[in-house]
Amino acid sequence: MYKINTTLSFDRLLFDMMKIFGLPQALVEKMFQKTAGSPEGACTMHLIHDWQKEQTQGKGLYSIRGCVEKFEKSLALSRFVPQCSYVILATDNKAIVSCKKWTSEIALNAFQSAYFGDSLNVIDPGMSRSLVKFDELSWQIFYQLPRLWSREMYSEKEKITKSFKIYFETPIEKRGEAAYFSQRLEKQYRSLGFSSQEMASLFTVTYWGITSNLYKACFFTFRRIVKDNSLSCAVRHEIAPAFIHGSVSIHHVVTACPFLNAVWLETLRIDMSNLSVRPIVADTVIGGKTLRRGATVIAPARQLHLDARVFGEEPHAFRPQRFLDRPGLEYSPSFRAFGGGATRCLGRTLSKQVVLLFVAIALHRFDIEVLETPPPVRTQDAKGSGSVVGKDDLLLKLTARSTTPEP
């Protein structure tokens, strides 16, 4: 389905999704109109893909690494104060935190800083929390529940849009440095005559799209490690050389820690349940079967990820070693953690860096003890793909390691 991009249309999926998010028909149509002066007359939606690709590869990726490193300061124990949403208890040398809230907020704030600088956090310090709440309820948008039954979801969505509107109404010179992608996209929207409200609505969809899987991947990866002492010890030993010179070496964490990388890949395989969705815009034959126009193809990655013929015995078991024993396994067509084809997730490299950097710094700075599992926050699982609900959370006791000075 990734190769048939004409009749199984990703553009149509994006068009429908933007409409479902409540964007006006005329605004959505303008996003798919050819843009004068663009390569081969590309539409704005295709330019967004190209700019995101430039931003997350090569020099573009390097240009936002410095922003990502800023979240190293957030993992200083002195930052764990009762006012933080994730802190249950804090003293001079220890803290008790919600694993879900801690990993989500720190990772999202880092990503947000990388793309928009610090301005959004100044405008609304709780924006990352609104994103998590909205994402966990976003199934209500796709099921198109009436607003009467989805007030909380719309409330969180509108908070994000309001923050972006303030951001775009703030003079550029007062915002601080944003990533190339964000600057270029804003310039494009302004050239099309979009209002600050329209830009805010569009950026709300973009913000959700590039971050909604990040915080889940960070939580699930860290949760796997801290719940298994053998994993924690192995990862801590592997990352130690990254801190020889004091500040963490991103290069070492990302390229010289094969076991940590295997844990990351196995977490994506087991814990993340992504879907590939394509509307059928014309009758399409695949494997001798005719898929009729007007229907929708839904391909859950989880079924592929649990195929014993590909991933070996006991595919339901969490075994990072399988990726070490077979280094090419992550490139298998059955491993679809980031989708596939031309629409494969462009933020996968940056997301990996953010998550692995969080894991490395947290394990280097703290001795971590799992205290207990809080009760569920609601009686049934969220309907969203790969959602993190209360019963999955952990309470963690973090104690400063004596060998780790604070920055």
N, C-alpha and C positions, 0 to 999 in steps of 0.2 A: 504493500500500500504506500510505502514511502517513495517508490519509483513512479507511481502513477499520479502525478501531481496536477493533471489537467481535469480528469473526471472525478478524482477524489480530491476535492479542493480544500487546501489549507486557507486560501484567501476567503473562501466562503465561510469557513469556520470562524475566522477572525471577524468578518463582517457581522455574522449572526451574534457572536459573543459581545461585540460592542453595542449592538442593538439591545441585547438582553441586559447589559449594564446600564441601560437607560439613556444612552447617547442619542441625540436627535438623528433622524434618517438623513437629513441633508448634510450634517457634519460627517457622518460615517461615509456617505457617498463621496464626499470631498477627499477623504483619506485614500480612496482608491482611484482617484482621477490622475491622469498623467500630469507630471510636474514639468513645466517648461524649464529647459536648461539642465535637466537631470540626465544621467546616462541612459540612453535608449528610451527616453521619455518615461522613466520609472515613476510609479505612484509613490506617495508619501509612505505608505505601509511598507513597500519594498525598500525604500531608502532607510527606514528605521532598522530593518534587518541588516542592511549593509553597514550602517554606522555602529550598530551593536557588535557586529563581527569585527570591525576595526578596533573597537574599544577593548574587546576581550581577548585579543590575540596580539602577540609580538610587542611592539613599542607601546601600543595602546594599553595593553594590560599592565606593563611596567609603570605607566604614568599614574595608575591609581593604586599601586601597591603602597605608596607612602601614606595614602589616606587609610588604607586597611590597617596599617601598623598603629594608627592612633588608638585602636581599641585595646592595645596592650596596657594603656593607662587604666582602662576600665576594670582590669583584673587585679589592680592593687587592692589589698585588703582595706586600706584606708577609705576606699570608695564604697565599701559595704556599710551603708548607714540605714537606719530604720525607715527612712523615707523611700528607699528603693522598693519597687513593687515585688522584687524577688527575694528580699531579705526577711526572714522570720525572726532572727536574733543575730545581733552583732556585738562583739567585744573587741578588745585591742588585738588579740591574736587568733580569733576564730569567728566564723559566721555560720549560720544555718540558713540554707536557701532552698527555694523550689528549683529543682533541676530544669524543669520546662521553662519557667519564667526567666531564669538566669541565662540559659543558653540562647533562648529566643531573642531576648532584649539586646544582649551584647552583640550577637551575630547580625541582627537586623540593623542596629545602630551603626555597626561598622560598614555594612553594605550601603546604608543610606548616606553615610559620610563620604564613601568612595564616589558615589554618583552625584551628590548634591552639596557636598561640603557640610558645614555644621549648622547652616541656617535653619533647616527644617527642624532640627532638634531644639533650637532656640524658640522657634515659632510654636512648636508643640512637643514638649519632652515626652509625651505619651503616645506619639504617632506610631511607634513600632508596636505598642500594645494594642492600638486600634486595628493595626493590620492583622495581628494574630486573631483578635476577636472576629473581625470581618471574615477572614479566611475560613475560620472554623464554621461560620454560618453561611458561607457563600453558596453552599448547595441550595439554599433557599432562592437565590437568584436563578440558578439553572433549572430548578423545578418551577420557577415563576410563581412563587407563593404571593398572595396579595400582601400589600404593605401592612395591613392590619395584623397579620400573623408573623411578620418579619421585621418588626420595628427596630429591634436591637441591631440587626444586621445593617439596615439602612442608616441607622444612627452612626455606626462606626464608619461606614463608607463615606457618609457626608462629613464627618470630622476630618478624614484624610483629604477630601476634596477641598474643604475650607482651608486647610493648612497650605495646600498647593496654591490656592488662589492668593493668599497673603504673600506667599513666596514670589509669585510672578508679578505682584503689584509692588514688591520691594525693588528699588533700584539695583541693578546688577552689581554695581561697585560696592554695595553694602551687604551683599549676600555671602561673600567669600567664594573660594574657588570650587567650581563644579567640574565634573568629568566632561571630556570632549563630547561624548554621546548626548549628555543632558543639554549642553550648550547648543549643539548643532540642532537638536530636535526642537528646542525652544525657538531658535532662529527660524526654522522652517515653519513652525506654527504661526509665528508672527508675520511671516511673509505671505501666508495664506489668509491673513486678516482675522485669525481666531481671537476671541476675547479672552481675558484672564480666566473667566469662568469655564470657557470651552477648553482652554489649555489645561486647567486644573482637572477637569473631568477626564480628559485623555490621559494625563499623567497618572491619575489614580489607577486606571487600568494597567498602564505600563508598570507602575510601582508594584502592584499586586502580582503581575505576571513574572517579574524578575526576582521577586523575593519570597513568594509563597512556599516554595519547596526548600529554600535555604534554611529557614529556622527549623523545619522538621528534620532535615538531614543532620543539622548540628545537634539537635536534641537526641535523636536516635543513636547517632554515632557515640556521643559522650555517654549516654545511658548504657550502651553495650559495654563500654570500657570500664566504667566505675562499678558496675555490678559484678564484674569478674576480676578478681584480684590478679590472676595470672595474666590477663590481658593488660591490666594497668601496669604491672611490673615490666612486662615485655615492651610496651610502648614507652614507658618512662626511661628505660635503659636505652632504647633506640634514639630517642630525641635528645638525650643528654649532650652530645657534641654540638647541637645547634645553639647551645648557650655558653660555649667556651669563652666567647668574647663579651659576655654580658647580655647584650641585646640579642633577641632571637634571630637566627638566620632563616629567612623564609625559604631560601634555596635548599638548605639542608632538609628542612621539614618536608618539603614537597617532593624533592628528588632523591633523597638519600635515606628514606625511611620506608622500606618495602613492606614491613609488617603493618605499620600504621596505614599505608595505602591499601593493603589487603583488607584491613578492618573497615575502612571507608567503603570499598567496593562491595564487601559482603553485607554491610548495613544497607546500602542502596538496593542490593538484590533481595534481601529478606524483608526489610521494614518499610520501604517506600513503594506505594502501590499507585504508580502513574498509569494514565490512560492515554492512548493515541486515538483521536477522534477525527473523522473526515466526513463531511456531507458529500453525498453522491449527486453530482450535477448532471451526469449522463450515464446511461446504462453501461456497466463495466463488467467484463468477464475476467475472473480470477480463478485459476484452478478448475476451469470448466463450469464454474458457477456464475450465474448472471446476477449482479447486484443492480437493483433497479433505481433509477433516478428518483430523487425525493427522499430516499432512506438515508440512514447514517451508519457508517462503519465505526464500531468501537472495539479497539484492540487493547485489552488489559495486559500490561507487561508482566504481572505477577504469574500468570500461567506459564509464560516462557521461562521466568526465573526459577520456577520450581520443577523444571524438566530434568529428571534424573539422567536422561540420555546425554544431556549437555553438561550438567553441573555435578554429576556423580552421585554416589550413594547418599541417602538421607538428605535430599535437597532442602528439607524444611529445617535442618539443623544449621546453627550459626557456626561456620567453620572457615575463618579467613584463610586457612592454609590452602584451600582449594585454588585460590588465586595465585599463591606462591608456587604451588606445584605445577600450575599451568599458566604461565605468564600471558599467553595470548587469549585467555578466557574472557577478559574484559572487552575484547574486540569481537567476540562471537555475535552473530546476528540474533542470538537468543538473549543477549544481555542488552536490555533497552531502558536502562535507568534514565537516559536523557533523550528518549525518542530515537529518531533516525533520519537519514537522508538529509535533504537541504534544510529541513526544519529542526534538525537536532539542536538541543538547547545550547545557545551560544554562551551562556553564563556558567557553563559547567566547570571551566578552569578556575575562574575567580571564586566560585562557590566552594570548590575543593580547597583552595588556599585559605579562605576565611575559616572553614570548619577545622581543617588540620592545624591552623595556627592557633585557634581557640583551644583545641585539645592540648597542644604542646605546651602553651603558656600556663594553662590551668593545672596540668599535671606537674609541671616544673615548679610552680609556686606553692601548691597546696597538697597536703595529705588529705585525702578525701574518704569519708566514711558514709556509707548509706545507712540512714537512720530508720526510716519506715516509709511505707507507701501511703500517701493520703487517700481518703475515700474519693470515689468518683464525684465529679461536679454535676453530673446529670446521669440519668438512669439508662440511657441508650447511647450507643456510639454516634459520633457525628457522621453525616452523610457524605462529607467531602472526601476526596481521594487522599489517603495517607494522613488523615487528620490526627492531631495530638489531643487526646481528651484527658480529663483529670485522673482517671485510674491508671494511666501510663506514667504519671509523674513520680518523682522521687524526692525525698527530703535528704539533702546532703549537708554534712558537717565539714566545713573547710577549715583546716588549721594551717597557718603559715609554716612553711618548711624553714628550718633554721638556716639552711644553706642559701636561701633565696632572699636577697635584699630587695626592698621595694624601690621602684623607680622614683 
